[in-house]
């Protein structure tokens, strides 16, 4: 197993890694909209937060030597299911390979986030 870490994405806020590579599979921990330069969530709308989540994922993938086109599965968490459409509009711009996905509404997310995205990637 290989731990993946980059300073260009938020540091883990608990006892976990940004990502773990096991064989040819990369498992990314959920990313919320923490701006790594600020160390906190600055975005206020679902669109802005979804965009930051995707930028954070892209940074971790780059550190692992891969990109969004290799994502095979995501799990998305929304604080409000009413944000589903707006979230999807941002998500679709980044996950153009249309990976398998689950998307659910949850009671709360860490740091008051509006959304969180985790991903599984298959590398060659």
Residue pairs with C-beta under 8 A, 6 or more apart in sequence:
1 20
1 21
1 22
2 20
2 21
2 22
3 17
3 19
3 20
4 17
4 18
4 19
4 20
4 21
4 26
4 60
4 63
4 64
5 11
5 17
5 18
5 19
5 63
6 18
6 59
6 60
6 62
6 63
7 36
8 36
8 59
8 62
8 63
9 18
9 31
9 36
9 56
9 57
9 59
9 60
9 63
10 31
10 32
10 34
10 35
10 36
10 39
10 56
11 18
11 36
12 18
12 29
13 34
13 110
13 111
16 29
17 29
18 28
18 29
18 60
18 63
19 26
19 27
19 28
19 29
19 60
19 63
19 64
20 26
20 27
21 27
21 64
21 123
24 122
24 123
24 124
25 120
25 121
25 122
25 123
26 61
26 64
26 66
26 120
26 121
26 122
26 123
27 120
27 121
28 57
28 60
28 61
28 118
28 119
28 120
28 121
29 118
30 75
30 77
30 116
30 117
30 118
31 53
31 56
31 57
31 60
31 116
31 117
31 118
32 41
32 49
32 53
32 56
32 109
32 110
32 111
32 113
32 115
32 116
33 41
33 42
33 43
33 48
33 49
33 50
33 51
33 52
33 53
33 56
33 113
33 114
33 115
34 40
34 41
34 52
34 56
34 111
35 41
35 42
35 43
35 52
36 56
36 59
40 111
41 49
41 52
41 111
41 112
41 113
42 52
43 49
43 51
43 52
45 86
45 114
46 78
46 80
46 83
46 86
46 87
46 90
46 114
46 115
47 86
47 87
47 89
47 90
49 113
49 114
49 115
50 86
50 87
50 90
50 91
50 114
50 115
50 117
51 90
53 115
53 116
53 117
54 68
54 90
54 91
54 93
54 94
54 95
54 117
57 68
57 94
57 117
57 119
58 67
58 68
58 94
61 67
61 68
61 70
61 71
61 121
64 121
64 123
65 123
66 121
66 123
68 94
68 95
68 96
68 97
69 96
69 97
70 97
70 121
70 122
70 123
71 95
71 97
71 99
71 119
71 120
71 121
72 99
72 100
72 120
72 121
72 122
73 99
73 100
73 101
73 119
73 120
74 95
74 99
74 100
74 101
74 102
74 117
74 118
74 119
74 120
75 101
75 102
75 103
75 104
75 117
75 118
75 119
76 87
76 91
76 101
76 102
76 103
76 104
76 115
76 116
76 117
77 103
77 104
77 105
77 106
77 109
77 115
77 116
77 117
78 84
78 87
78 103
78 104
78 105
78 106
78 114
78 115
79 105
79 106
79 108
79 109
79 113
79 114
79 115
80 105
80 114
81 105
83 114
83 115
84 103
87 103
87 115
91 117
95 101
99 119
109 115
109 116
110 116
